[in-house]
Amino acid sequence: MNIALNIVAMQTIVRKEVVRVLRIWVQTVVPPAITMTLYFIIFGNLIGRRIGTMDGFDYMQYIAPGLIMMSVITNSYGNVVSSFFGAKFGRHLEEMLIAPMSNATIVIGHVAGGVLRGMLIGLLVTIIALFFTRLDVQHPFITISIVLLSSIVFSLAGFINAVFAKKFDDISIVPTFVLTPLTYLGGVFYSISLLPEFWQTVSLANPILYMVNAFRYGILGTSDINIGVAYGILLVFVVVLFTACVQLLNRGVGIRE
Amino acid sequence: MVTIAGLMQALSIKNLTKTYANGNQALKGINFSVEEGDFYALLGPNGAGKTTAIGIISSLVNKSGGGVEIFGHSIDNELEAAKTCIGLVPQEVNLNLWEGVHNIVLNQAGYYGLGRKLARQRAEKYLRALRLWDRRNDSARSLSGGMKRRLMIARALVHEPKLLILDEPTAGVDIEIRRSMWEFLRDINAAGTTIILTTHYLEEAETLCRHVAIIDEGKIIEDARMSTVLRKLQREVFVLSLAKPLHEAPHLDGFETLLREDCELEVDKGPAVNLNDLFAQLGDKGIEVVSMRNKANRLEELFMRLVENKQDGFKEMAQG
């Protein structure tokens, strides 16, 4: 493999993705900012005052890491699924498929684009959160590494969704029927210790629970789950999903007849 | 692979087959090769298998069997090297219509590993050559159909491929732009780029290409030098504009004549006579010819006979 060629090709995909995100900033940057502001006002401020504290933190402070992680997850996923499927649908994906770069480069370039958008929106939501509450980061390395790994996992998942998608409906089914329920049930708004034992056990099967809690641990120092398990799950997901993405491209699934 | 003449084969296709998931057998074991520096026409009716063959060569379609080598690089074992040699202008517009013209070409250069500085130089070179430099900051969707086609050519050339494949590049393009594109393609071919062209404008193939292959129902039914192929066409029909009107078609030995209008005579020329005979006989009869044209493009005539009559028709033609 020509490494220099692949590095330039990857940089090109990342640059293209960043230009795309900034070109359509009204669709990519403004909606999460508005949505998260509403979450902070309604759930954090209005309802949160009646809830009181959770795990020893103000409700607003407790949900802030979850909302940041939710934004990162949905934007990472959304960026890759819409960009890759759009390229497939408009057939300009062929520009990349005929070029001599490796399929791994195509995956990494798109995932990097998804991660950059996820981080950008995460940063924006963090700034919004700081208007409502105080966030003293307890474990900076855990905070950064967990948010990065989560963003990579959901960018890869978005890529797989785009590979299999045949029409625009197919790229909204997973976010609507899988991602959103798992995120809401993943401990963004509550500690699973509030649930009956059975539902606590069921919740442990939700991978987003580990990401949200590990991230919350990084910022607030409190978590419902073991941080080591969270890292293990994230790393396994990264390896499995990346391998799956490259294999799908190698076999031409959804992109070559 | 090197030919006997010492030229490298730009493309070598052996027993290439493609059967789609719906059972459609698009290619039934085709064989052909293109020499380095050639200008090669790949012709055939819609659905004949041209675009499938091009898709396989450019790795957009998975083959079912057979082999493809590009400048000696097999697409099975040396795909990266094979891809580096190819530039593709597809049949359908596949531009990112929301992207800027300049960025489209720069991005393509990046996908081939060209550094930003070289990419900018090449992008300017080809956008200027294809008269798109003034539109470089516009989005692709704002371009006319002809401009989009030219942008796809600039995009395909930015990494300066040794083999350029054009799948109906002038479809829907007006005459003036088509002619300027022909001139451009001739220039890059003269500069050493091997070109494979598919087109429905057979005049285009006859004007530009030195070699022609005709594909029909997934099989190559003709593959030879253009001059050799055209020599196989034994009959030609000419339309003569006459200076003075005639009341009936004159009898001319060795020719069949038909008076289409008072001043327009159609002459069917057989293999045993030449145009000197025609003009000698017309002169003897006092018929003055103002101008003359082929009733149909010669390649078009041959193409229609081959495709309509398949092998039987071809045998008849060869027998005269």
Interface residues (C-beta under 8 A of the other chain):
Chain A: M1 N2 A4 L5 N6 V8 A9 Q11 T12 I13 R15 K16 V19 R23 A87 G90 R91 H92 E94 E95 M96 L97 I98 A99 P100 M101 S102 G252 R256 E257
Chain B: Y20 A21 G55 S58 S59 L60 V61 N62 L79 E80 A81 K83 T84 I86 L88 P90 E92 N94 L95 N96 L97 W98 E99 N103 L106 N107 Q108 G110 Y111 Y112 G113 L114 G115 R155
